Structure formats: structure tokens, C-alpha cells
Amino acid sequence: MDSLAPSRFPTTAADEQSGGTSRQITPERLADAVNALRLAQRRYSRDKAPVEWAMLQNNLGNALARLGERESGSSRIEEAVPPIAARLKSTPVRAIRSNGR
């Protein structure tokens, strides 16, 4: 694996509250994050880079869900389900327990 690990985009409510200050993540920034994460998916496969792949799925699902909270309709929320479900299926229970989560 090369040294170019995917970046973590601010996509959750906790990111908006980080550092004791509130900063609104705009829909435009979330849309940019979704686009960048989808591009990164081309680079990291589940088989070759499982940790990076899982992180991408998690971040993509979070970004889509947060974007869906700000839009009318449910299409973005529905779009968020597959990456979140894939990420959850990819982490064996033993791995979660061994990390103390």
C-alpha cells in the first residue's frame, strides 16, 4: 500500500463541534466530500486495502446521510444505506472486540 491514504472529510455532527467551536458544514462541502470519496473508491478495493475501504464506506455513508438531513426527500438517506451496511458487514465482531469498541 502506498503512502497516500485517503483523507478523512468532516462529515459528522461531531466534526461540526470539534475543538469547542461550532462550524457548519455546508451542503456544498458535503457534496464535494461525496464526490471525492466516490473517486477514492476507485483506488481502494475491499480486498487490497480493507481498512481504507472500510473508512471510505463509513465516510461516504456519513456524508450522504448528513447531506440527506439537509435536503427534502429521502434519496440521499437511501443512498447512504449501502455503504454503511457494507462497512458494517466488513468488520468481524472479533475485530471490534479486540479494539475495545
Long-range contacts (C-beta under 8 A, 24 or more apart in sequence): 1-48, 1-49, 1-52, 5-52, 6-37, 6-40, 6-43, 6-44, 6-52, 6-55, 6-56, 6-59, 7-36, 8-55, 8-59, 9-33, 9-36, 9-37, 9-59, 9-63, 11-59, 11-62, 11-63, 11-66, 12-62, 12-66, 13-66, 25-66, 27-67, 27-70, 27-71, 30-63, 30-66, 30-67, 30-70, 31-67, 33-59, 33-63, 34-60, 34-63, 34-64, 34-67, 37-63, 46-90, 50-90, 53-90, 54-87, 54-90, 54-91, 56-83, 57-83, 57-84, 57-86, 57-87, 57-90, 58-83, 58-84, 58-87, 61-87
